Amino acid sequence: MEFPAYLATMPMHAITEIHGEPGLLARFRLEVEAFDEADRARLTEALDLAADLHRDDRRVREPYLNHLLRVAIRLMHHYQVRDVEVIVAGLLHDAVEDHPAELAGAGSPAGADVTAAALATLAERFGPRVARLVAAVTNPAYDPGRDRDAQYREHVAASLDREPWARVIKVSDFTDNGVGVIHTVGPKVARSAAKYRPLVPVFRELVARPDTPLSAAVKRHIFAQLDLAEERFSAILDLPN
């Protein structure tokens, strides 16, 4: 498939709308050209695993892989991340949460043990740091007697407090969900806005910390994206019924 020469400058949701998954894959390959051969091989292996695990998953109107590609591309292009383990963890950030048994393999244990087995598989294939980063952005089992969204926010704040690089992965994920909320349709629009709006100040504070490993320019870019996400959440939630 032919793609325009300006693909590398297109907003990612524009690529998604016009060119779909093939366009995002092409953009991903353009970004990884900046890495050496060994690092490109690791990134390709992670992408292949993500594509296999999420092959039947969808996000409303699109293959789930599109979301993972946008998270990884944002890390490389907008956040200027050159740490391959962070990008690998970005591609696989939902693998343990969504497909623990498949990742752990045949004969994997049940319940909480399957999560540990899945993380062990990631550690074996990509290293313990990748597994640790994925663990930091993997939602735990929630108490059914408490509000699920409140527990989610508590987990995000606590987990990212001690993992600076996991903050970077999670804010890319959050940006895709938040700024990209206008590309969603149906009941999920208001549901997502209600879930994510209270997290905007949490991410703003986490990104602003001195130990968050991003440049001042990248942090300013993220703050602008958080402002846009908050504006969109507010517009959605303040609409009259």
N, C-alpha and C positions, 0 to 999 in steps of 0.2 A: 504494500500500500504506500502511496506517495503522500508525504506530509509537507506542509509549507516550510520554507527556510526559516521563518520566524517562529517556529514551534517553541524554541527555547525561550522566547520572550512572552509567550501567551499565558494569561492566568490559567491556573490549573482547572478551575471549573469550566472555563471556556473550552479548553482541550477536551474535557469530559463530555460537554454538550455536543461538540462538533465532531470529534474524532473517537470518542469512547475509549474503551480499554486499550485498543491498539495504539491510540495517540499517546496515552499516558505511559505505556510501555516504551514507546519511542523516546518520549521525553526523559524517562528514567535512564535509558541507555545513553542519551546525550550527557546527562549529569555524571554518570559513572566513568565517562571517558577521562575525567580529570584524575582518576585513581590509577595506580599501577596494576599490572596484570594479576598479581596475587590477590589484591584487594577486590578487583573486579570479579574474580572467581568466587570469592566469599559472598559478595553482594548478590551475584547471580544465583548461588546456591540457596541463599536465604529467600530470594524472590521465588525461586522454583518451589521451595517448601511451602511458602505462604500461598502460592497459587494452587498447590495441590490440596492443602488443608481446607482452604476456603472456596474450593471449586464450585460448590453448590450453594454458597451463601450469597444473599443479596441484601442490599440496603435500599429498600423501597423501589427505586427505578433503575438500579445499576448493580453490576457485579460487586461483591464486597471487596474484591481485590483493588478496585479503583480507589477506595478509601485508603488502603495501605500504601498504594503507590503515591498518592498525594501527600501522605504523612512523610514518607521517605524523601520525596522530591523537595518538599518544603524544608526539611532538615538540611539537605545539601545546598539548595539554591538560596533560599531566603535567610536561613540561619547560618550558612557557611560552615556547616559541620563537616569535618574531614576525618573524624574518628569512626572508623568502619564498624566497630562493635556497636556504637550508638545507632548507626543507620540500620544495621542488621536487626537490632532490637526494635527499631521503629517498624520495620517490615513485619516482624513477628509479634508485635505487641499484643495482639488479640489471640494468638495461637493457643496459649495455655488456657485462657478463659473460655474460648469457644470450642476447642477440639482437644481436650487433654488426653482422652483415651486413645484417639487416633495418633496423637503425637507420641504418647508413651509406648504404643505398640501392642502387639498381641500379648495377652496374659497380664495386662496392666491391672493394678488393684482398683478398688472402687472407692468412692467418697473422697475425702480430703487427700488420701494417699495417692490418688491418680494425678493430682496437681503436682505433688512432689516428684512423681515419676516423670511427668511431662517436662518439668523444669530440669530434671536430671538428664533427659534426652537432649535438651537444648544446650546444657553445659557440656555434654560430651561432643556434640557436633560443632558448637560455635564458641565454647569457652564459658567459664563460670561467671564472668562479668556480664555477658549477654543474658544469661539466665537470671542473674540478680536484677538487672534492669527490667527485664520482662516481668519478673515477680513483683517489682515495685509498682507496675502499672496494671497488674491483674487484680480484678475485684475479688474480694474474699466472699465466702458464703455469708449471707446476711441473716440477721435475726428476723424471722417473719412477724414478730410482734412489734417491731419498730418501723418507722417510716423508712422506706428503701432509699429514697433520694437523700435524706439526712445522713444515713449510714454511708452512702457513696461519697458525700462531701467530706465526712469525717475521715474516711479512708484516704481520699486524695490528699488532704492536708497533712495527715500523719505520715503517710508513705513517702511523699515527696519532700518532706521536711529534711530527711536524712539522705536523700539521693539526688544530688544536683543534676546529674545527667538525665535521670529519669524525669525531672521537671521539664527538660528540653523536649523529650519525646512526648510527654503528656500535653504540653502546650501546643505542639503541632497537631496532635489528635484533637484537642479541644478547639483549636482554630478551624479545623476541617468541619467539625460538628457545629461550631458556633457561627462563624462567618458564613459557612455554607448552609445554614439553616434555611435560607431563602430558596435553595435548590431542592428542598424536600417538599413533599405534598402530603395531604391527608392529616389525620389526627396527630401524627408524629411531630408536626410543626409546633403546636402549642405544648405538647408533652416535653419536647426537647428544650424549648425556651424556659419552661418552668423548672426543669431539672438543672439547666446549666447557668441561668442568670446569676444565682447566688455565688457561683464559683468565680465570677469575673474578678472581684477584689482579691480572692485567694490567689489566683494566678498572677495578678498584678504584683502582689507582695512577694511571691516566690521568685518571679522573674527579676525583680528589683534587687534581690539579695546579692551581695558582693561575690558569694561563692557560686552563683549561677554562671556557668562557663560560656558566656556569650559576650560579644563586643557591645559597646555602648550603642552603636548604630543598629545592631540587630535587636537589642532590647527596645529601642525607640520604635522600630518596625512592629514588634510584638505588641507594645502598648497601643499603637494605632489600631492593630487588628482587634485587640480586646475592646477598645472603644467602639469599633464597628459592630462587634458581636453584641455588646451590651445595648447598643442602639437598636439592633434588629430584634433582640429578645424583648426589649421594652415595647417596641412597636407591635409585636405579635401579641404580647400579654395584655396590652392596654386597649386592644381593639374591643369595641362593644360587642356583647354577645348577640 
